[in-house]
Amino acid sequence: MTKRLGLKQATEALFILLGTFFIIVSINVFFSPNRIITGGFTGIAIIIQEVTQGLWPGGIPKGVSNFVLNLPLFAWAYVVLGKEYFGRAFLTNVVFSIGLEVFTFLPVYQGDFLLAALYGGLFDGVGVGLVLRGLSGTGGVDLLGAIIHRLKPHLPVSGIMFVCNAGIILTGFFVFGAERTMYGILAVFVISKVVDIVLEGLSFSKAAFIISEKNQEIAQEIMRRQNRGVTGLNGIGMYTGKEKQVLLCVFRQKEITMVKNIIRQVDPKAFLILSDVKDVLGNGFKSLDEVD
């Protein structure tokens, strides 16, 4: 038990370190050199570095600004969220802030803003996803959202983060102009999608809801030919008032054509709904024991 717990903690630490490095690459290689603002405290740090060029050689370093901006936030988090979350997130932020300055030797990309937004978003999304899988965070807007939500439960974390990031991106608009702002919004979209993929995996499965007068035959054929389980759900047709049975079946993406053919052959008039499934756990798919 102790060995398994130690392995889990080592894996989480690896996720955090690797994720932090990927975020640093996104900022130092792609976002900062091209002045693309994607929100967050690092976005504020990039703006501060730009506007303080005349006060400080090269502007106030991003790592310094990020750490100073987060200090009062972490003090607040210690009181509101507790010391367990505070300790891990604070250490991650320290490593992140130092890393922003240590890895300034990385080669920068200055060219097509579209490529900078796409690849910066890719690295940032992977990094954020890994840090979250390590049960930590780098502070900033994410932490602010969690704190405010704890104090005001009726305010969703996503809504708080959206308002804060929108304000930061708008500030970037006045500092760096409209073109870079539009690419920053594109990068935010890429980041959100990549984070979902890292946390939930690619959607390789489908769920089928089938309504037919020949439910028994369809279920038997799917179980026989595809070796997939089928569940009957009780329903009522609200127009006719009649009871109906809805079949539920989950299968892999590559099996979609075969399932459609089975339904078409048994009952061409069947009603079929297909939806993407993010994560399927259990018999025939990934075991629950494999889940982090």
C-alpha positions as CSV (number, residue, x, y, z in Angstrom):
1,M,0.0,0.0,0.0
2,T,2.8,2.4,1.0
3,K,4.7,1.6,-2.2
4,R,1.6,2.2,-4.4
5,L,1.0,5.5,-2.7
6,G,4.6,6.5,-3.2
7,L,4.4,5.6,-6.9
8,K,1.2,7.7,-7.2
9,Q,2.9,10.7,-5.6
10,A,5.9,10.3,-7.8
11,T,3.7,10.2,-10.9
12,E,1.8,13.3,-9.9
13,A,5.1,15.1,-9.3
14,L,6.3,14.1,-12.7
15,F,3.1,15.4,-14.3
16,I,3.5,18.7,-12.5
17,L,7.2,19.2,-13.5
18,L,6.6,18.2,-17.1
19,G,3.4,20.2,-17.3
20,T,5.2,23.3,-15.9
21,F,8.0,23.0,-18.5
22,F,5.5,22.7,-21.3
23,I,3.7,25.9,-20.1
24,I,7.1,27.7,-19.9
25,V,7.9,26.7,-23.5
26,S,4.5,28.0,-24.7
27,I,5.2,31.4,-23.1
28,N,8.9,31.9,-23.7
29,V,9.0,30.4,-27.2
30,F,5.7,31.4,-28.7
31,F,3.5,33.8,-26.7
32,S,5.9,36.3,-25.2
33,P,8.1,36.9,-28.3
34,N,5.0,37.5,-30.4
35,R,3.2,39.5,-27.7
36,I,0.2,37.2,-27.8
37,I,-2.0,37.4,-24.6
38,T,-4.1,34.4,-23.6
39,G,-5.2,35.7,-20.2
40,G,-4.0,34.5,-16.8
41,F,-1.3,36.2,-14.7
42,T,1.3,35.3,-17.2
43,G,-0.6,37.5,-19.7
44,I,-0.4,40.3,-17.2
45,A,3.3,39.6,-16.7
46,I,3.9,39.9,-20.5
47,I,2.0,43.2,-20.5
48,I,4.0,44.5,-17.5
49,Q,7.3,43.5,-19.2
50,E,6.3,45.5,-22.3
51,V,5.1,48.7,-20.5
52,T,8.2,48.8,-18.2
53,Q,10.8,48.7,-20.9
54,G,11.8,52.2,-20.1
55,L,12.0,51.7,-16.4
56,W,13.9,48.4,-16.3
57,P,16.4,47.0,-18.9
58,G,14.2,44.7,-21.0
59,G,11.2,45.3,-18.7
60,I,10.4,43.7,-15.4
61,P,10.9,39.9,-15.8
62,K,7.8,37.8,-16.3
63,G,8.8,35.4,-13.6
64,V,9.1,38.2,-11.0
65,S,5.8,39.7,-12.0
66,N,4.0,36.3,-11.9
67,F,5.4,35.5,-8.5
68,V,4.6,38.9,-6.9
69,L,1.1,38.9,-8.4
70,N,0.4,35.5,-6.9
71,L,1.7,36.2,-3.4
72,P,-1.4,37.9,-2.0
73,L,-3.6,35.3,-3.8
74,F,-1.8,32.4,-2.2
75,A,-2.1,34.0,1.2
76,W,-5.8,34.3,0.6
77,A,-6.0,30.7,-0.6
78,Y,-4.3,29.4,2.5
79,V,-7.1,30.9,4.6
80,V,-10.0,29.9,2.2
81,L,-8.9,26.6,0.6
82,G,-6.7,25.1,3.3
83,K,-3.0,24.3,3.6
84,E,-3.1,21.0,1.7
85,Y,-4.0,22.7,-1.6
86,F,-1.9,25.7,-0.8
87,G,1.3,23.8,-0.3
88,R,1.3,21.9,-3.6
89,A,0.0,24.9,-5.7
90,F,2.5,27.3,-4.1
91,L,5.5,25.1,-4.8
92,T,4.3,24.7,-8.4
93,N,4.0,28.4,-8.8
94,V,7.6,28.9,-7.4
95,V,9.0,26.4,-9.8
96,F,7.0,28.0,-12.6
97,S,8.1,31.5,-11.8
98,I,11.8,30.5,-11.6
99,G,11.5,28.4,-14.7
100,L,10.2,31.4,-16.7
101,E,13.6,33.1,-16.1
102,V,15.8,30.0,-16.2
103,F,14.6,28.9,-19.6
104,T,15.0,32.2,-21.3
105,F,17.7,30.6,-23.4
106,L,15.1,28.5,-25.3
107,P,15.0,29.5,-29.0
108,V,12.1,31.8,-29.7
109,Y,9.7,31.7,-32.7
110,Q,8.9,35.0,-34.3
111,G,7.1,34.8,-37.5
112,D,3.6,33.8,-38.4
113,F,1.2,34.7,-35.6
114,L,-1.1,31.8,-36.6
115,L,1.6,29.2,-36.0
116,A,2.6,30.9,-32.8
117,A,-1.0,30.8,-31.5
118,L,-1.5,27.2,-32.6
119,Y,1.7,25.7,-31.3
120,G,1.7,27.9,-28.2
121,G,-1.8,26.8,-27.5
122,L,-0.8,23.2,-28.0
123,F,2.1,23.3,-25.6
124,D,0.1,25.4,-23.0
125,G,-2.9,23.0,-23.2
126,V,-0.7,19.9,-22.7
127,G,1.1,21.6,-19.8
128,V,-2.0,22.8,-18.0
129,G,-3.6,19.4,-18.5
130,L,-0.6,17.6,-17.0
131,V,-0.4,20.0,-14.0
132,L,-4.1,19.4,-13.3
133,R,-3.6,15.6,-13.6
134,G,-0.9,16.1,-10.9
135,L,-3.6,17.7,-8.7
136,S,-2.0,21.1,-8.7
137,G,-2.1,24.5,-10.4
138,T,0.1,27.4,-11.2
139,G,-2.0,29.9,-9.4
140,G,-3.3,33.0,-11.2
141,V,-6.9,33.2,-12.5
142,D,-7.6,29.5,-11.8
143,L,-6.8,30.0,-8.2
144,L,-8.7,33.3,-8.0
145,G,-11.8,31.5,-9.5
146,A,-11.6,28.7,-6.9
147,I,-11.3,31.1,-4.0
148,I,-14.2,33.3,-5.1
149,H,-16.4,30.3,-5.8
150,R,-15.7,29.0,-2.3
151,L,-16.8,32.3,-0.9
152,K,-19.7,32.8,-3.3
153,P,-20.9,29.3,-4.3
154,H,-23.5,30.7,-6.7
155,L,-20.7,32.1,-8.9
156,P,-19.3,29.3,-11.2
157,V,-15.5,29.0,-11.4
158,S,-15.7,29.0,-15.2
159,G,-17.6,32.2,-15.3
160,I,-15.2,34.0,-12.9
161,M,-12.2,32.8,-15.0
162,F,-13.9,34.0,-18.2
163,V,-14.5,37.5,-16.9
164,C,-10.9,37.8,-15.5
165,N,-9.3,36.4,-18.7
166,A,-11.5,38.6,-20.9
167,G,-10.3,41.7,-18.9
168,I,-6.7,40.6,-19.3
169,I,-7.1,40.0,-23.1
170,L,-8.9,43.3,-23.5
171,T,-5.9,45.0,-21.8
172,G,-3.6,43.3,-24.3
173,F,-5.8,44.7,-27.1
174,F,-4.9,48.3,-26.0
175,V,-1.2,47.5,-25.5
176,F,-0.5,45.2,-28.5
177,G,-3.3,45.9,-30.9
178,A,-6.3,44.0,-32.5
179,E,-4.4,41.5,-34.6
180,R,-2.4,39.9,-31.8
181,T,-5.6,40.0,-29.6
182,M,-7.5,37.9,-32.2
183,Y,-4.7,35.4,-32.3
184,G,-4.7,35.3,-28.5
185,I,-8.4,34.4,-28.6
186,L,-7.6,31.6,-31.1
187,A,-4.9,30.3,-28.8
188,V,-7.3,30.3,-25.8
189,F,-9.6,28.0,-27.9
190,V,-6.8,25.6,-28.7
191,I,-5.7,25.5,-25.1
192,S,-9.2,24.6,-23.8
193,K,-9.5,21.8,-26.4
194,V,-6.1,20.3,-25.7
195,V,-6.6,20.5,-21.9
196,D,-9.9,18.5,-22.4
197,I,-8.0,15.9,-24.5
198,V,-5.2,15.5,-21.9
199,L,-7.7,15.2,-19.0
200,E,-10.3,13.0,-20.7
201,G,-8.6,11.4,-23.7
202,L,-9.6,11.5,-27.3
203,S,-13.2,10.4,-28.0
204,F,-12.8,6.9,-29.5
205,S,-16.2,5.7,-28.3
206,K,-19.9,6.2,-29.3
207,A,-23.1,5.8,-27.4
208,A,-26.2,4.7,-29.4
209,F,-29.8,5.3,-28.3
210,I,-32.1,3.1,-30.4
211,I,-36.0,3.3,-30.5
212,S,-37.6,0.6,-32.6
213,E,-40.6,-1.8,-32.7
214,K,-38.0,-4.6,-33.1
215,N,-35.8,-3.9,-30.0
216,Q,-35.4,-7.5,-29.1
217,E,-34.1,-8.4,-32.6
218,I,-31.7,-5.5,-32.8
219,A,-30.3,-6.2,-29.3
220,Q,-29.8,-9.8,-30.1
221,E,-27.9,-9.0,-33.3
222,I,-25.7,-6.4,-31.7
223,M,-24.8,-8.8,-28.9
224,R,-24.2,-11.7,-31.3
225,R,-22.3,-9.9,-34.1
226,Q,-20.5,-7.2,-32.2
227,N,-20.2,-8.8,-28.8
228,R,-21.4,-5.6,-27.1
229,G,-23.8,-5.4,-24.2
230,V,-27.1,-3.7,-24.7
231,T,-29.3,-2.1,-22.0
232,G,-33.1,-1.6,-22.3
233,L,-34.3,1.7,-20.7
234,N,-38.0,2.3,-20.1
235,G,-39.5,5.3,-21.7
236,I,-42.8,6.9,-22.7
237,G,-43.6,8.5,-26.1
238,M,-45.1,11.8,-25.0
239,Y,-47.1,12.2,-28.2
240,T,-48.7,8.8,-28.2
241,G,-48.6,8.2,-24.5
242,K,-47.4,4.6,-25.2
243,E,-44.6,2.9,-23.3
244,K,-41.4,2.4,-25.3
245,Q,-38.1,0.7,-24.7
246,V,-35.0,2.6,-25.5
247,L,-31.8,0.6,-26.2
248,L,-28.5,1.9,-25.0
249,C,-25.3,0.5,-26.4
250,V,-21.7,1.8,-26.1
251,F,-19.1,0.8,-28.7
252,R,-15.8,1.9,-30.2
253,Q,-15.6,4.4,-33.0
254,K,-14.5,1.9,-35.6
255,E,-17.6,-0.2,-34.9
256,I,-20.0,2.5,-35.9
257,T,-20.6,1.3,-39.5
258,M,-21.3,-2.3,-38.4
259,V,-23.8,-1.1,-35.7
260,K,-25.6,1.1,-38.2
261,N,-25.8,-1.8,-40.7
262,I,-27.3,-4.1,-38.1
263,I,-30.0,-1.6,-37.2
264,R,-30.7,-0.9,-40.8
265,Q,-31.1,-4.6,-41.7
266,V,-33.4,-5.4,-38.8
267,D,-35.5,-2.2,-38.8
268,P,-35.0,0.5,-41.5
269,K,-37.6,2.7,-39.7
270,A,-35.7,2.6,-36.3
271,F,-34.9,5.9,-34.6
272,L,-31.1,6.2,-33.8
273,I,-29.2,8.8,-31.8
274,L,-25.4,8.7,-31.8
275,S,-23.3,10.7,-29.4
276,D,-19.6,11.0,-28.5
277,V,-18.5,9.4,-25.2
278,K,-15.5,11.0,-23.5
279,D,-14.5,8.2,-21.2
280,V,-15.8,4.6,-21.0
281,L,-14.8,2.5,-18.0
282,G,-15.6,-1.1,-17.3
283,N,-16.2,-4.4,-19.1
284,G,-15.0,-4.3,-22.7
285,F,-13.2,-1.0,-22.3
286,K,-10.6,0.5,-20.0
287,S,-10.6,-1.1,-16.6
288,L,-11.5,1.0,-13.5
289,D,-8.2,-0.1,-12.0
290,E,-6.3,1.8,-14.8
291,V,-7.9,5.1,-13.9
292,D,-5.6,7.6,-12.0
